[in-house]
């Protein structure tokens, strides 16, 4: 229908109200915004605004672009204006139908039914209950507002096209999502394999490092043990030499009692030192056996 002069003012007012929201929300309209718009005194009820919104939201996302919604609202206001114009002719249309012969009415109903069936087949709804509801609306419009049938056909065709486009977009998004999920799973699997190889390499490196460190400590302890054994052997030899000298001095009675006492003290000190070295040697041997084990 022809757009009334006040329709542009209403659309501009809606655009003004929507543009003064947050930056993130300015470009998007939700179904909850219909209540807010109706509270601003628009010449539309909340039900009418929600009807426009639901008709445009074919995909059922609950979100529309601001421009898409205002364009749909403009079209709705124009159709409302056309409906008021056609309503003025309502009485005259009914009078014309009353004077039609019964056969002509039946023939018209039959032709109308075939036209409707062809149109629904073109839409491809495939739902008998929906077709029955649309047929009732079709008959009512043909009786009350025959001029609006073209608008109904155009609206249904447009909505069907939008539904098909939304389904196609949904299928494309699903394919893209499945592809990205598969690629993500593949990347995660590859990353896990790389991390597992790195962990195995690090474990092997630490094991080799620990083995090398243990071997080095064992060699160091072995050197200490060898040195201790040589020192013990030297002290044993020195003790034996002292004992031999003591026996020699005692047998010859050429050593004074003072020298004998000093030799005894030296011998005692050497014995204590030898005992201490024996203890150290035993401790070192214990450490070596532990490291070898």
Secondary structure in CASP SS format (residue, H / E / C, confidence):
PFRMAT SS
TARGET T0000
AUTHOR 0000-0000-0000
METHOD secondary structure of the structure
MODEL  1
X C 1.00
X C 1.00
X C 1.00
X C 1.00
X H 1.00
X H 1.00
X H 1.00
X H 1.00
X H 1.00
X H 1.00
X H 1.00
X H 1.00
X H 1.00
X H 1.00
X H 1.00
X H 1.00
X H 1.00
X H 1.00
X H 1.00
X C 1.00
X C 1.00
X C 1.00
X C 1.00
X C 1.00
X C 1.00
X C 1.00
X C 1.00
X E 1.00
X E 1.00
X E 1.00
X C 1.00
X C 1.00
X H 1.00
X H 1.00
X H 1.00
X H 1.00
X H 1.00
X H 1.00
X H 1.00
X C 1.00
X C 1.00
X C 1.00
X C 1.00
X C 1.00
X C 1.00
X H 1.00
X H 1.00
X H 1.00
X H 1.00
X H 1.00
X H 1.00
X H 1.00
X H 1.00
X H 1.00
X H 1.00
X H 1.00
X C 1.00
X C 1.00
X C 1.00
X C 1.00
X C 1.00
X C 1.00
X E 1.00
X E 1.00
X E 1.00
X H 1.00
X H 1.00
X H 1.00
X H 1.00
X H 1.00
X H 1.00
X H 1.00
X H 1.00
X H 1.00
X H 1.00
X H 1.00
X H 1.00
X H 1.00
X H 1.00
X H 1.00
X H 1.00
X H 1.00
X H 1.00
X H 1.00
X H 1.00
X H 1.00
X H 1.00
X H 1.00
X C 1.00
X H 1.00
X H 1.00
X H 1.00
X H 1.00
X H 1.00
X H 1.00
X H 1.00
X H 1.00
X H 1.00
X C 1.00
X C 1.00
X C 1.00
X H 1.00
X H 1.00
X H 1.00
X H 1.00
X H 1.00
X H 1.00
X H 1.00
X H 1.00
X H 1.00
X H 1.00
X H 1.00
X H 1.00
X H 1.00
X H 1.00
X H 1.00
X H 1.00
X H 1.00
X H 1.00
X H 1.00
X H 1.00
X H 1.00
X H 1.00
X C 1.00
X C 1.00
X C 1.00
X C 1.00
X H 1.00
X H 1.00
X H 1.00
X H 1.00
X H 1.00
X H 1.00
X H 1.00
X H 1.00
X H 1.00
X H 1.00
X H 1.00
X H 1.00
X H 1.00
X H 1.00
X H 1.00
X H 1.00
X H 1.00
X C 1.00
X H 1.00
X H 1.00
X H 1.00
X H 1.00
X H 1.00
X H 1.00
X H 1.00
X H 1.00
X H 1.00
X H 1.00
X H 1.00
X H 1.00
X H 1.00
X H 1.00
X H 1.00
X H 1.00
X H 1.00
X H 1.00
X H 1.00
X H 1.00
X H 1.00
X H 1.00
X H 1.00
X H 1.00
X H 1.00
X H 1.00
X H 1.00
X H 1.00
X H 1.00
X H 1.00
X H 1.00
X H 1.00
X H 1.00
X H 1.00
X H 1.00
X H 1.00
X H 1.00
X H 1.00
X H 1.00
X H 1.00
X H 1.00
X H 1.00
X H 1.00
X H 1.00
X H 1.00
X H 1.00
X H 1.00
X H 1.00
X H 1.00
X H 1.00
X H 1.00
X H 1.00
X H 1.00
X H 1.00
X H 1.00
X H 1.00
X H 1.00
X H 1.00
X H 1.00
X H 1.00
X H 1.00
X H 1.00
X H 1.00
X H 1.00
X H 1.00
X H 1.00
X H 1.00
X H 1.00
X H 1.00
X H 1.00
X H 1.00
X H 1.00
X H 1.00
X H 1.00
X H 1.00
X H 1.00
X H 1.00
X H 1.00
X H 1.00
X H 1.00
X H 1.00
X H 1.00
X H 1.00
X H 1.00
X H 1.00
X H 1.00
X H 1.00
X H 1.00
X H 1.00
X H 1.00
X H 1.00
X H 1.00
X H 1.00
X H 1.00
X H 1.00
X H 1.00
X H 1.00
X H 1.00
X H 1.00
X H 1.00
X H 1.00
X H 1.00
X H 1.00
X H 1.00
X H 1.00
X H 1.00
X H 1.00
X C 1.00
X C 1.00
X C 1.00
X C 1.00
X H 1.00
X H 1.00
X H 1.00
X H 1.00
X H 1.00
X H 1.00
X H 1.00
X H 1.00
X H 1.00
X H 1.00
X H 1.00
X H 1.00
X H 1.00
X H 1.00
X H 1.00
X H 1.00
X H 1.00
X H 1.00
X H 1.00
X H 1.00
X H 1.00
X H 1.00
X H 1.00
X H 1.00
X H 1.00
X H 1.00
X H 1.00
X H 1.00
X H 1.00
X H 1.00
X H 1.00
X H 1.00
X H 1.00
X H 1.00
X H 1.00
X H 1.00
X C 1.00
END
